[in-house]
């Protein structure tokens, strides 16, 4: 699948870690969040994702990396539309 993106501008997402809500606005913010979780059980499962986020240079790569981060955050229960759902971290 080829994705053509002129300039990458992610829509910020909110992730819930413990009792804290963190706004993730960029790939750099996502990288910082994953690094902060590196000693947590969730962070141990995100090494390949962290590498993808760090290596994304082109806008299309950045868009794919952002989609992967959103998917990971949703799968881990950190991000979602259902505010009543318990959070994983």
KOLMI-896140 format. One record per residue: z, x, y of N, C-alpha, C, O in turn. Coordinates in steps of 0.02 Angstrom, whole numbers, plus 50000, padded with zeros to 5 digits. Each point is the difference from the previous one (the first is absolute). Example, Ala and Ser with C-alpha at 12.3 -4.5 7.8 and 13.67 -1.06 7.14 Angstrom:
2
503905066049716500004995550059500005004550060500335005249999 499314993050054500035004250059500374996150055500085002550055 
//
This chain:
89
500005004249942500004995850058500005004550062500425004550006 499124994350039499965003750061500244995850058499774994350009 500685008350029500284996650058499805003850062500145006050005 499534990650042499805003250062500494997950054500074994150015 500265010850015500494998850052499865004950057499995006049989 499904991450071499875004450057500635003650022499995006150012 500564990349994500635002950020500564996249964500004993949999 500465009849973500534996849961500574997950046500295004150035 499874989449964500564997250037500384995249955499804994249994 500735008249975500364995549953500404994750036500245000950056 499824993449911500464994850023500695002149977500105001149940 500384999350105500685002049980500294995149948499844994050000 500575008649956500344995849952500755001450005500215005350024 500184990049953500735000849998500215000849928499824996049957 500565009250030500285001049933500754999450004500315001550051 499994996349895500714998949997500315004949951499864999949940 500555004550087500355005149960500744998750008500285001050054 500044996849893500704998050005500064994150047499664994949991 500765005750059500084994850050499595001350063500054996350049 499575009049949499625002150059499274997949995499705000449947 500024997350109499294998450004499675005550042500215001450056 499275001649916499665005650032499284998050014499664997649955 500115003450106499314998750016499605006349987500145005450027 499364994049930499565005649984499344998750037499644995349984 500225009050065499424998950044499405004549986499454998850024 500665006449936499465004949990500085003549933500514999249965 498995004650017500055004049939500565005150006500365001349951 499735001650108500545004850010500694996749988500445003049970 499644990950054500634996349988500094998849926500565000649974 498904997649992500044998849927500195006449963500414999849954 499305005850067500175006449969500745001650011500355002149954 499904996950107500705001250014500454995649958500525002349975 499304991350018500394995549959500025002449927500545000249970 498885001550002499985002349931500405006449990500345000849950 499635003750098500395006249996500754998550002500405003349966 499794991750074500714998350004500254996849935500605000149986 498954997249975500184996949936499915004649941500084997849943 499775008650068499825004549945500565000849948499865001749942 500774997350078500545000749952500224993249972500454999749958 499234995150065500134993249975499524998649942499495003349993 500694991949965499574998449943499304997850023499515001549966 500434995150091499354997950024499575006050021499405000249987 500925004650045499645005950023499725004249944499485003250007 500864996849937499765003949942499354997349973499625003649967 500244990050045499394997049976499435000350050499474997149989 500645006250067499514999950054499695006850015499695000750053 500375004149903499735006750014499255000050011499755003050047 499884993549910499274999850007499814996250063499525001950035 500844992849981499874996350061500135004450061499605000050047 500945003749952500155004550056499445005050010499805001450056 499955001349890499445004850005499384996650030499675002950042 500194991049937499424996350027500084998850075499535000950038 501074997249983500124998750071499935006550041499715000050054 500565005449919499985006450036499295002850005499845003450050 499744995449901499345003049998499454995750032499445002350007 500724991650013499504995550029499795002550069500415000150047 498975001949960499755002850063499494995350033500044998750060 499494998949902499474995750025500264992850007500454998049963 499284998250083500234993150009499984995849936500464996149987 499025004749972499974996249938500565002149952500304995849966 499845010750030500555002449958500674997450025500434998149961 499655001750105500614997550030500094992649985500564997849985 498904998450018500044992849985500194998849927500414995749985 499305008349970500184999449929500735002149988500354996849960 499875008450073500695002349993500494994850026500524998849970 499304998050086500444994850028500044994049952500544997249990 498895000949982500004994549952500435001749939500364995849973 499605010550005500415002249943500744999750018500414998049959 499775004150101500704999850022500254992850003500554998649976 499054997050053500204992950003500104997149930500484996449988 499065005349967500064997549931500635002749967500364996349966 499785010150043500605003149972500634996650028500464998349963 499565000850104500594997050031500104992849975500574998049989 498904998450001500054993149975500235000149927500444996149981 499265008249979500195000449929500735002149990500324997849952 499935006250093500705002349996500494994950030500605001049998 499144993750031500434995050030500255001850069500484997150025 499195007750006500205002250067499654996050055500254999750056 499194997449928499594996450049499754993649968499785000049942 500244994750095499734993749976500134994550050500425000750045 499224993849946500074994450045500614995849985500244996350044 500025004249895500584995949981500645003550023500245004649967 500034993150089500615003250028500614998649957500505003750006 499494991349951500584998449961500065004149936500504999649965 498995004350020499995003949939500465006050006500025003350052 500364998349895500425006050003499575006350004499445000149974 500815004950058499625006250010500195005249949500585000349978 498935003850003500105004849946500455005850019500405002349960 499545000150102500385005950019500614998150040500385004450020 
//
